[in-house]
Amino acid sequence: MDKVYDIVVIGGGIVGLATALKIQEKNPKLKLAIIEKEAEVAMHQTGHNSGVIHSGLYYKPGSLKATNCIKGYDMLIDFAEKEGIPYDLCGKIVVATRPEQIPILDGLFERGKQNGLGGFKMLNLAQMREYEPHVQGIKGFYVPQTGIINYKLVCEKYAEKVRKKGGELVLGQKVIEIRKNEKNSIVITEQNFYETKLVINCAGLYSDKVARFTQKEPLHLRIVPFRGEYYEIKPEKQYLVKNLIYPVPDPNFPFLGVHFTRMIGGGVEAGPNAVLAFRREGYKKMDINAKELWQTLTWPGFQKVAAKYWRTGMGEMYRSFSKAAFTKALQELIPEITAADLIPGGAGVRAQACDRDGGLLDDFSIIERPNAINVCNAPSPAATSSLSIGETVADLALKRF
């Protein structure tokens, strides 16, 4: 072990890469490495999401999600412009299909305004159909800021810039332990040792496990993996969706409900649902890791979540196995769509932090330790927010040098 780094970032997803890039921009003299267990960057949450550029509509004013999403949105678009990454600010509509959803829709509209978003328009059905001719609903609004992009391309560009600035990208090495010597941390992978003054943990679906390597005291949260499954609309029926159509979300559940998303590379996705994944990287229904599943099921916080949301959870699980039920949920927004119009698409897994008391963490969570900074909850809109989160973490890190 002949190299001592100033900073080792664990995780080559969009947050880890953006953090490394921001550190290099602010202090190019620091010796930095990113360690990623896969052979490529952006192989998990980042590479499996639907590519939406989020406006900052949904998040509690003043929260880390709201401030980082709105700031990160501008930074992302500026980056895409400079680097020639294709994107499209196509806008979206949010649609109430039932009377009981209208107060939530109105609240969202106000929240968007509180978060500083402009250009919103409240719409009746005729006005909604000017944006989406096949939509059904009783009231909605238009969000002009929402867009689409390919986040894998964004990550590849971040990685390229990190390398050009002298950072090392260590691929195909899984971190299995972190030890401390008198001054530094020793990050141990299956192949090697890396000595560093500071560890930054951006390990996504395994961020809680890596965080436990950095502290003696118990960690009061655990990552619970939720799989989101998508269908794609057959090419001949893609005319049913022009851009993005979202339902009114369930205010008690940190997921946005099944929606329609036009993708930057072509095609239209429908989904996702949100079902418990039986392993952390469980992209298929039958992907099971008995140890990881047991750790989820025995976590007191998850047991409380399951008791509270079992009806919602059963509905999501039913939709996972019943194409008819999934189609019915989509028909609330577009009645013309049929099961025959849908072909199986991809799936992503959301790393959702759950505390011991049964709280599904709604905000980003960054936990500082003497030798480490742990990004322990960074689900959507982390991709949109990546450069702003990266800057936030970089500022915390650089105070130590």
N, C-alpha and C positions, 0 to 999 in steps of 0.2 A: 504494500500500500504506500506508494510513493507520492501521491497527490493529496493535497489538502485543499478543499474548496471553501470558498466563503459561504456559498449557498447551494444546497441540493434541493431541487424541486422534485417531489414524487408525484408522477401522473402526467401523461402527455395528452390529456384532453384539452379542451379549449381554455379552461380556467388556468391550468398549469402553464400552458404555453404563453398565454397573455400575461400572466404574472412574471414569467421569466423575461419576456420582451420589455415590459415596463421597468423592471429592475435594471436591465441593461441600458435602456434609454436614460435613466436617471443617474446611474453610476456605472459607466462602461468598464471601470477598472476591476470590478468584482469578478472573481473566478466562479463560474456558475455551471452546474450540470442539471439536466432533466433526466430522471430515470423513469422509463415506461416499460411495463412488463410485456406489452405486445410488440410485434415486429413493425408496426406502423403507428403513427399518431391517430388520435380521434377514432379509436376502434369501438368505443362503448357509447356512453350517453350522447356524446357530440355527433358521432357518426350514424346514430340511429334516430335522430330527431327529424321533425317534419320541415325544418328549414324556415320557420316563421321568424321574421324580425318583429319582436313585440314592441308595442308603443309605450307600455307602462300604465295601461288602463286599469288593471285589476288590483294594484297593490296599495296597501295602506299608506296614505300620505306620510312622508317622513321616514318610512321604513327603509332598510338597506335595499330591499327589492325595488322600491319606487325610485329612490335616488340613483341607484346604480343602473337601473334599466333606462331611465330617461337620459342620463349622462352617457351611458354606454351605447345607446342607440345612435347618438350623434357621432361618437367616436368610431363606431362600426361602419357607418355610412361613409365617413371621411376616409377610413382605411380602404374600404372597397373601391371608392373612387380613385384613390391614389395608386392602388395596386391592380386596377383593372379587373376586379372580381365582379361578375354579373350579379345584379340584384334588381328587384322591381318593387317599388312602393305602390302596390296595387290597391291598398285599402281593404277593409273588411266590413261586413255588417254583423251586428249582434242582434239576435232575433228572439223576442218573447212569443211563444206559441200558445200560452195559457194565461188566463187573467191573473192567477196568483204569482206569476213571474214579473208582472209589471212593476211592483214596488222595487224589486231587486234590480231590474233593468234601469229604472230611474235613478237608483242609488249609484249604480255603475257609471251612469252618465255624469252624475255630480262628482264622483270620485275622479274620473278622467279630467274634469275641469280643475279640480283641486290639485291634481298632479301636473297642471300646466299645459295640458294638451289643448290645442285649438282646432277649429274646423269641424268639430262634431256637428252632426245633423240628426235630430230626432225625425223618424220616418213612420208614415202609415204604410199599409200594405202596397198601395199603388206606387208610393215613392221607393219602397224596398225593391219592387220589381223593376224599377229603372236601373238598379245596380245588378240585381239577380232575378232575371225574368221568371224563374221557376220556383222561387222561394214561397213558403207559406208562413204566415204569422199575423199577430194582431198589432204589434208595435215593435219598432227596432231603432237602431241608430247606426250611423256610418262613422267609421274611424279611418281617416285618410292616411295616418302615419304607418299603419301596419304594412309589412312587406314580406318578401320571400328571398332567400339566398341559399347557397350551398355551404354549410358550415365546415364540411370536410375540406373544401378548397380554402376557406379562411384559415383553418388550422395549418394546412400545408404551407401557406404563406407565412404565418407566424413562425413556424418551425424553421423555414428557410432564413428568415431574418435573424432568429436567435443564433443560428449557426454562423451567419455572416458576421455577427457581432462578437464572435469568439466563444459562444456558449457551446457546451457539449450536449449532444442528444444521445443518451445511452438507451438503445432499444432492446427488447427481448430479455430484460432482466427484472425479475420479480423481487420486491423487497420482502424479506422474511423476518427481519429483526432490526432494531435500532438500539445500540448500546451507547453508554457515555464513558469517556475517559476524563482526565482531570479538567480539560478545557473544552473539548469538542464532542460531537456525536459521531458515531461510526454507523453508517447506513450499510446494512449487510444484505446483499442479494444472493440468489442461488449460485452466482458465479464469482462475486467479487466483494470488496470492501471499499467504501467511500467515506473518507473523513471530512467533516464539514463543521463550520462554526454555527450554521443555522439550517434547520430542516423546514421546508415549506411543504405541507401535505395537501395535495390537490388530487387525492386518489379516488374521488367520486364514489363509486359503489363500495369501495373498501376504505373510505376515509376514516370511519370510526375505528377500524382495526389498526390502521397506521397510527391514528391518534393515541391509541392505547400503548403503542410502542414508546411514546414520547413522555408518558407520565405514570407515576406510581398510583395516584389516587384514582378511584373508579370514574369512568366516563358516564355521564347521566343521559346519554342518548345512544341510539342504535340506528343504523341504516336498515330500513325495511324496503325491499325491492318490489316495486309495482310494475308489472309489464303492461305496456300499452300496445294493443294490436290494431293494425290498420287493414282495411280493404283498399284496393284501387278500383276506380271506375273504368269500365271497358272503354276503349277509345271512341267507339261510336256513340257513347252516351255522355262524353265529357262536356258536351254543349250545355248540360244541365247546370254546370257550375262555371261562372266566369272567373271568380277570384277566391275569396275566403268567406265562409259563412259559419258563424259560431252561435251556439245556443246561449241562453242565460245560465251561468254556472250555478251549481248547488253551493250556497254560501258556507255550508258546514264542511265541505269536502274540498281538499286542495287540488282538484283537477277541473278541467274546463268543459268536460262533457264531449260527446262525439260531435265532430264538426267536419267541414269540407275545406280542403286546402289545395289550391293549385300549386304545383311545384315548379321551381325555377328551371329544372331540366326537362319539363314537360310532364303531362299526366296530372291526375287529380287523386288525392288520398281522401279516404273517409274513415274517421275514427279520431282518437283511439278510445277504447274502453280502458279500464284501470283494474287489473286483477293482481292479486298477490302472486309474485313469481316464486317458484319453489327452489330457486337458487339465485344468487346475486346477478349472475350473467345469464339468466334463464330466458332466452329469446323465443323458445318454443314451449308449447304447453307441457310437453313431457320432459323438459329439462329439469332434473331434480338433483339437488345435492343434500343428502340427508342431514349432514352436520349443520349446514347453513339454514336449512328449513327448521330444524330443531331450535337453533339459536333465535330465529324469528318468533316461533310459536311460544317459546318459554320466556320471552322478554315481557315483563309486566306491562310495559307501555303498550305493546302490540295487543295483549289480551284485553286491555281497556278499550283500545280502538275497535277491536273486533266486536266487543260487547255493544259498543255504541253504534257502530255502522253496519251491523250484520245484514240488515235488509238491503242497504245500498250495495254491499259487497256481494251478496247472493245474486242481485240483479246484474252486476258487472260480470260475475262468473257465468251466469246463464247466457249472457250475450256472447261470451267467449266461445261457448260450445254450440250456440244456436244462431245460425246465419239469419234465420227468420226474425229473431228478437233484435239482432243488430240492425237489420234492414228497417224494422219497425221504428227504432230510435231515430234513424236517418230520415224516415218518411215524415217525422214531425216537422222537419225543415224543408224537405223537398218531397212532396207526396208522390211525384211521378217515378221516383227511383224504385227499382225492384231488385230482388235477390239475384236475378239473372244478370243484372248490370254490374255486379260486384265480383272481383277476383281477389284471392288472398294477396295481401301486400306484406310489408315488413312488420317488424315489431321493435320497440325500444323498451329499455328498463329504466325507470326513474329511481334514483337514489333518494328516498324520502326519509329524512331523519325523524325519529319518533322518540320523545322523551319518556322517562320512567313513569310519568303520571298519565300517559296516554295522549299527550299532545302531539299532533302531526305538525312539526315546525313549519310555520308559514313563511318565515323570513330566512334570508341567508344567515349562516352561523359561522363565525370566525373565532376560534379559541386560541388564545396566546399562552405559551408556556416558555420557561426560561430558554429552552434550547429549540423551540419549534413554534411555528404558526400553522394551526390546523384549520383548513376550510372544510367544515363538517356538514354543511347543508348548502348545496348550490344547485338545486333543480331549476327548471324553467322559471324565470327568463335568463338563466346564467349565460347562455350562448350570446344572446343579444347584449348582455351586460358585461361580457368577458373583459373588455379593455378597461372598463371602469372598476370591476372587481380586482383585476390585475393591478391597477394603479393603487387601489385601497390597500391591498396586501403588500405591494412594493413599498408604500410609504411606511407601513408598520415594520417591515423588514429593515429598511434603510435607517430607521432610528437607532438600530443596534450597531451600526458601523460608523 
